[in-house]
Amino acid sequence: MNDETLFISDCHIDESKPKITSNLLDFLQNRAKDARFLYILGDLFDTWIGDDDHNSVHETIIDSLKALSKNTELYFLAGNRDFLLGDETASAIGLTRIKDPTIIQLGEQRVGLMHGDTLCTDDNDYQAFRRKVRSADWQEMILLKPLVERQAIAAELRAKSLEAMKEKTIEIMDVNTEAVSQCFTQLEVDLIIHGHTHRPAVHIYPNNQKRFVLGDWNPQPSYISWKRSQGLKLVDPRV
């Protein structure tokens, strides 16, 4: 039996990015089809504003995930773009939603899975925004609004985010070293896997602790493969 576990994040599927959609479909239909597990660590979609927001690109990816779920166990950890993906869509796809962070076992190692944005503690404005939009009250309020109004709100938030990023340094938007250290200690893990920063790399720390960072699909695939015979391997053309 194939024991491979795959990890992806930050595909940011959107109608304006056909090459990424094509690459993800190829990955799901070919590279991932024999894997035992696939973990999606957030921002699969560039925007998800409710399970009633249907477009042809989203449906194409959902159909491919449905087909994959017949043989591969699928897990989804929400990112900062698709945290409103709900039970209706998850159930239809065959996705098991998991919390951030989640701990799994890969061979003899405990591994912490995250989207990665909670490690970017130097970005105070973003962390305040995250706390607001992840609250149950805010999400209930947003989901009660008509779809067209939610679409307008999402567009406005994206525009504000892009504008704010122009004034932030790369260091502010990357992970905080102390936050990473605390995460290793609090989770009691040997490895951390996350995305969000779009800076694919393998970072090695004291006591052989490692942090694997998934890249965005811009547009080439970025994924991590684990097999008992090989351990963890980051596959990304930029690394």
C-alpha positions in Angstrom: 0.0 0.0 0.0 1.3 3.5 -0.9 2.1 5.3 2.3 2.7 8.7 0.7 1.4 11.9 2.3 1.3 15.1 0.3 1.0 18.7 1.5 0.0 21.8 -0.5 -1.0 25.4 0.3 -1.4 28.8 -1.3 -2.8 27.8 -4.7 -5.0 30.9 -4.7 -7.3 29.5 -7.3 -9.1 32.3 -9.1 -10.7 32.8 -12.5 -7.9 35.3 -13.4 -5.2 32.6 -13.0 -5.9 29.9 -15.5 -2.3 28.5 -15.5 -2.5 27.8 -11.7 -5.8 26.1 -12.2 -4.4 23.9 -14.9 -1.4 23.0 -12.9 -3.5 22.1 -9.8 -5.9 20.0 -11.9 -2.9 18.1 -13.3 -1.5 17.6 -9.8 -4.8 16.3 -8.4 -5.5 14.0 -11.3 -2.0 12.6 -11.7 0.6 13.3 -9.0 -1.8 12.9 -6.1 -4.0 10.1 -7.3 -2.0 7.3 -5.6 -1.3 9.2 -2.4 -2.8 7.9 0.9 -3.3 11.4 2.3 -3.5 15.0 1.0 -3.3 17.9 3.4 -4.4 21.3 2.1 -2.9 23.9 4.4 -5.0 27.0 3.5 -5.6 29.4 0.7 -6.6 26.8 -1.8 -8.9 29.5 -3.2 -7.9 33.1 -3.6 -11.3 34.1 -2.2 -14.1 32.1 -0.6 -17.0 34.2 0.7 -19.5 31.4 1.4 -20.6 28.0 0.2 -23.2 29.7 -2.0 -20.5 31.4 -4.1 -20.2 29.2 -7.2 -18.1 29.8 -10.3 -16.9 27.5 -13.0 -13.3 27.5 -11.8 -14.2 26.7 -8.2 -16.5 23.9 -9.4 -13.8 22.4 -11.6 -11.4 22.1 -8.7 -14.2 20.8 -6.4 -15.1 18.1 -8.9 -11.4 17.0 -9.2 -11.1 16.9 -5.4 -14.3 14.8 -5.2 -12.8 12.3 -7.6 -9.6 12.2 -5.7 -11.4 11.7 -2.4 -12.5 8.2 -3.5 -9.0 6.8 -3.0 -7.1 9.5 -1.1 -8.0 11.0 2.3 -8.3 14.7 2.1 -7.8 17.2 4.9 -8.3 20.9 4.9 -6.9 23.6 7.2 -8.3 27.0 6.5 -6.1 29.9 5.4 -6.6 33.7 5.5 -8.4 33.6 2.1 -10.7 30.6 2.4 -11.6 30.4 6.1 -15.3 30.8 5.2 -15.3 27.4 3.5 -18.0 25.6 5.4 -19.5 22.2 6.2 -21.6 22.1 3.1 -18.7 22.3 0.7 -16.4 20.2 2.8 -19.0 17.5 3.0 -19.7 17.6 -0.7 -16.0 17.3 -1.6 -15.1 14.7 1.1 -12.8 17.0 2.9 -12.1 16.6 6.6 -11.6 20.0 8.1 -8.8 20.3 10.7 -7.9 23.1 13.1 -4.9 25.4 13.1 -2.6 24.0 14.4 -3.0 20.3 14.1 -0.5 17.7 15.1 0.0 14.5 13.1 2.5 11.6 13.2 4.8 10.9 10.3 6.7 7.8 11.1 8.5 8.5 14.4 8.1 12.3 14.2 5.4 14.6 15.6 4.6 17.2 13.0 2.7 20.5 13.5 0.6 21.6 10.6 -0.4 25.3 10.3 -1.3 27.8 7.7 1.5 30.0 9.0 -0.1 33.4 9.4 -0.2 33.0 13.2 3.6 32.9 13.2 3.8 36.4 11.6 3.5 38.2 14.9 5.4 41.3 13.8 2.5 42.3 11.5 0.3 43.8 14.2 -2.3 45.2 11.8 -2.8 41.8 10.2 -3.0 40.0 13.5 -5.7 42.4 14.7 -7.6 41.9 11.4 -7.3 38.1 11.7 -8.7 38.1 15.2 -11.7 40.1 14.0 -12.6 38.0 10.9 -12.0 34.7 12.7 -14.6 35.5 15.4 -17.9 33.7 15.2 -19.9 36.9 15.4 -18.1 38.5 12.5 -18.5 35.4 10.3 -22.2 35.1 11.2 -22.7 38.7 10.3 -20.9 38.4 7.0 -22.6 35.2 5.9 -26.1 36.7 6.5 -25.4 39.4 3.9 -26.5 38.9 0.2 -23.9 37.3 -2.0 -23.4 40.4 -4.1 -22.6 42.4 -1.0 -20.1 39.8 0.2 -18.4 39.9 -3.2 -18.1 43.7 -2.9 -16.7 43.4 0.6 -14.2 40.8 -0.4 -13.0 43.0 -3.3 -12.5 45.9 -1.0 -10.6 43.9 1.5 -8.3 42.5 -1.2 -7.6 46.0 -2.4 -6.8 47.3 1.1 -4.6 44.3 1.7 -2.5 44.9 -1.5 -2.2 48.6 -0.6 -1.0 47.8 2.9 1.5 45.3 1.7 3.3 48.0 -0.3 4.2 49.7 3.0 5.4 46.6 4.8 8.9 45.1 4.8 9.5 41.5 3.9 10.7 40.9 7.5 7.4 42.1 9.0 5.4 39.8 6.7 7.6 36.8 7.5 7.5 34.6 10.6 8.8 35.8 13.9 11.7 33.8 15.2 10.5 33.7 18.8 7.0 32.7 17.6 8.5 29.8 15.8 10.5 28.7 18.9 7.4 29.0 21.1 5.4 26.9 18.6 8.0 24.1 18.7 7.8 24.1 22.5 4.0 24.4 22.9 3.2 21.8 20.3 6.0 19.5 21.4 6.8 18.7 17.8 9.9 17.9 15.8 8.7 19.4 12.6 6.5 22.3 11.5 4.9 22.5 8.0 3.2 25.7 6.9 2.6 28.0 4.0 1.3 31.6 3.9 4.6 33.5 3.5 5.2 32.3 -0.1 8.8 31.7 0.8 9.5 28.0 0.2 12.4 26.7 2.2 13.6 24.2 4.8 14.8 25.8 8.0 16.9 23.8 10.5 17.0 24.6 14.2 18.8 23.3 17.3 18.0 19.7 18.3 17.4 19.0 14.6 14.0 20.6 14.6 12.9 21.6 11.1 10.4 24.0 9.6 9.2 23.2 6.0 7.6 26.2 4.2 5.4 25.5 1.2 5.5 28.0 -1.6 2.6 29.5 -3.5 1.6 28.2 -6.9 2.8 31.1 -9.0 2.2 29.2 -11.2 4.3 26.1 -10.8 3.4 23.5 -8.2 4.9 23.6 -4.7 4.3 20.5 -2.5 5.8 18.4 0.2 5.9 14.6 -0.1 6.5 12.2 2.8 7.2 8.5 2.6 8.6 6.3 5.3 11.4 5.3 2.9 12.4 9.0 2.1 11.2 11.2 4.9 10.0 14.7 4.0 10.9 16.3 0.6 10.0 19.8 -0.5 9.4 19.9 -4.2 9.5 23.5 -5.6 11.3 24.9 -8.6 12.5 27.9 -6.5 14.4 25.7 -3.9 
